[in-house]
C-alpha cells in the first residue's frame, strides 16, 4: 500500500515506498524535475472544498427528540493493489509481529512502541500491607500533649432578667464546660459565640424577645512575663423589653362544662410569655381533661402573634377534645393470664361512670402488682355507642403478656445466738389459677430445722382480699428449751396497698398450734418434757385516716386486735388477748 503526504514548511514532498521495499536508485530513478511539485500548506487553497464538506455532512433534523441515526460501518481495508501497480511488483504479505510497524486505517505508518515499563508488569501491593491506622486528630491528642491556653469567663446583663437565669446559663455554657482550658484563641471565640446564642435563647424563653448578646475576648497579661498571657471571655446580654399576653383564645369543640378547657389553662392576660409557664399550662390541659371525661384530648400547636409596638403577644391554642366519654366494658388480648371474669375484680369504677384516667392508671398498677405479667397495658378504645346521658361508651383494652411465675430465694447466716442457719424458699405465684400461689420453705441450721408450706390466693373474689392456708413443722434446740412445734392456720384479710389506701381494713381466721417442749422445772430441779396445744381465733380491725400509707404526715390510725384463745394441757383454759392502739400524726414544724 502506498501513501502520500503533503510536505511541512521547509521540507519538500516525498514519495513513500511500500513497507519492506527501498526507494528506486540509479538511472531509472525519476529526476527531481519529473516529480510533482509540493504544495505549500500555508496557501489559501482549502484542503477540502466547501461543497464537498457540506455534501458529506449528514442531514440534520429539527426534532430535538428524534433518535440518533446509526453510524455507517467503517470500510474494510483493501487487499487489492492500486491500478498503477502491477501484481508483479506487489510485495509478499508479511505477518504482523511485535516489531513490525503499525499502520492506521488511512495507511499511515505508526512508529513502533518502545519497551514496556517493567513496573507495570509487577503485581499490585496487597491491601493488607497498607497502614490503615487513621490519622490522629486534635480530639485524639491527650491533654498533656496538646498546646493549651487558659481563659476566664464573665457574664453581664443576665441578672436583669431574674436571679435564676444566670445559674441556668452557667449550667449550659460552653465556656464553663471547657473549664477554662482551650487549644487556642479560636476555640475560645467559638465557645463564646455558642454562649451568645445560649444567652439569647434563655432570655427569649422568659419573654424577652428583643434580647441581644455579644461576646468579647481580651488578653490579660500575667505578672510573670515567663508565663503566657490569659484570655478573658465576656458575654454581655441586653434583655430588652418583657413581652406579656394581650389575649388568650382557645379554639375547641363545645365541652361540659362550657369553659372546661379555659379553666384548666392557668394563664391570664398580663402574664409574661414565658416558655415554662406556657408549656406547663398546656400540659395541665392534657392532664386534667382525661380526668374529667375526655380521654382522647389532643392539644394542638400554639400560635403567639407578637406586637413589638406594645410589647405584647396574642395567644391562640387549638384543642381537639374528642367525645365526652364514660366507662364501658373490659376487653383483653394477648396471653390469657387472666380471663375477663377475674379482670373484672380489679377496676374501682362501674360501667357508665364518667371516664377518669386515674382509674385507668389504677387498674394498670393493680395488674402490675400481681407480678404475673412481663408487660401489661390498659388503654381506652372508642365504641361509637352513645349513652342516654350523651356520653360515648369507651371500653378498656387490656393487653397481657405473661411473665415468669416461679421464683427462688434463700439466705445463709451465722450468729452467736442461733449458730449457722440457712433458709431457702420456692414460690409459684399462679400454680392454681387465678393467683393461687404455693410457697414452700426449708430451714436448716445447727439449732433450728423446719419445713413449711403456704397456699395463698390473692384477690379472692374481691380486689385486695386474700385467703391463705399455712402449715409447718419446726424443731428448735436452745439452751433455754428444746421444742418440736407444728402449726396450722387459715386467714382471710382485706388490706391496704401503696396503690390503694383504704380507710377500713381487717383480717380474721383461726390457728392451731401444738408443741412438745423440754424445759427446766425449778420445782423438780430437772428438765421435763410437756405437750401443749393452743387454739386461737385472731382478728383485727384498723381505721386509717392518714394521708399516706407508708409516709404519713397528718391524720390518725386506730387499731383493735382481739384473739379468743384456749390452752390445752390436760384441761382447757380459755382466755382473750386484746390490744387497742391509737396513733395521731401531726405535721412537723418547718424550720425557719
PyMOL commands that set and color helices and strands:
alter all, ss='L'
color gray80, all
select helices_A, chain A and resi 32-34+50-56+87-89+118-121+127-129+158-161+163-172+174-177+185-205+260-263+275-292+340-343+357-369
alter helices_A, ss='H'
color red, helices_A
select strands_A, chain A and resi 102-103+109-110+149-156+181-182+212-220+230-238+244-252+298-299+303-307+312-320+325-334+373-386+392-402+406-415+419-432+436-445+448-457+465-477+481-494+504-521+526-544+555-568+572-585
alter strands_A, ss='S'
color yellow, strands_A
deselect
rebuild
show_as cartoon
